[in-house]
Amino acid sequence: MTDLFTVSVDGVEGPAFRGRIHLLGADAVRVPRENSFPVALLADAWARLDRGRLGDEEEAVTRPVDRYPFSAERGRQIAAGMRLAGEFHDLHACLAGRLLRVTDEGFLLSDDGSTLLEPRRRAAEVYDLGGSGRDAVSPYVRTLRDTDELARRAAAIVTGYEIGPLRNVPLWSEVAAVEPDEWEPGLEEMATWTESADLDYWRTWRLLDGRPFEEQPYAEVVVKVTDAGYLEHLTDGMRWSTARTGAVG
């Protein structure tokens, strides 16, 4: 999946965190307002740490802008030791589908990836399946995502979710100045406009693609949850890129 957002954690205080959501392209031109979005971000961050995909080593990040002040191994330890680690397993299963280990013929295996479950059953006979793949342990399949369940859980987790205005949005006059691949009618008039440009206009992203990360569009967010345990894995200065929206699609 193509990353849509970069999430920055600016501060964690008890059951609340402050951060920024940067937009990465025309496929996502606003910050989702549903409570399932911040829960999806928390689950995504947990999964990245749990799998060693976020750390201070170059190979542990997906984008050069990603940041984590600890090693990937320390991130795994933090994720595994969280009081609500079991709940995060369930949240991530809602978000990405539950991972089931299988044989090459599709029969279900235990989590060790080698012990055949009895009675012998193919995963497709028991579950509605989405994606599949293979890792260092075994082949695997995933169940379908359950965004309805994610939304239900989010309603019980999130007590407050505030989104600030989008910042770093260029003006129409700036967009009009971008060298076109071919002439477009209306550019001369657009060059006189002083309002913020639409982020779903292709030429806007032609301009933004040439800007450093710090100058990309973003909104500040404040998220409050029922239990500080949901934020144990967040730390000041943490930043990661994600394709998660909390919704299908």
C-alpha positions, 0 to 999 in steps of 0.5 A: 500500500502507498503511504498516505500520511506521516504521523509525528508525536509531539508530546504524550501526557497521561491518556492524551497525545499531541501530534501532527498529521502530514499529507503525502499526496493527492490520494489523501487530501484531508485528515480523516475525522472518524475516531477509528483513524487515531485508533488505526494509527495507534494499532499501526504504530504498535504493529511496526514496533512489534515487527521491528519495522521502526527504529534508529537503524536505517533498515528499520524505517520505510521513509527517510523522514521516519524517526524513532529514538530507540533501536528496533529491538527496543521497540519490539520489547516495548510493544511486547511488554505493553499492558494492552498488547493483547488488545492491540493484537485484536485491533490490528487484526481488525485493521489488517486482517488476522494472520493465519499460518498455513501449509503450502496446501492451505491447511491451518498451522499453529502460530509456530508455523510448523505444527499442523492443527487438528482436525486438519482444515484448510483456512479457506474452509473456515474463514473469509480470506483477504491477502496471502503471503510468505515470510521467514516462518511459513506461508500465511493468509489473512482474514478480511478486515473488520472496520465495523468492529474497529469503529465499535472499539474506537468509540469505547477508546477515544474520548476526544479527537481534535483536528487543527486547520491545515497548514502549509497549503500553497496559494493558487498563485504559487500553483499557477507558477509551476511549469506545466507539461502543457499549457492549461487555460486559466493559468493567467487568471489563477496567478492572481488568486490569493486563496489557498489552493485545493489539494485535490488539484493535480498541479498543487502536488506538482508544486508540493512534490518539490518541497522538503517534508517540513513544508508539506501540508499538515494538521495538528491533532490532539487525541484523548483515550480512556486508558493511558495504556493505549499510548505506552508505545508512543514517545516524543519525537516518534514519526512514522509513515502509514497507509492506514485510514481506519476505513476500507479502501 
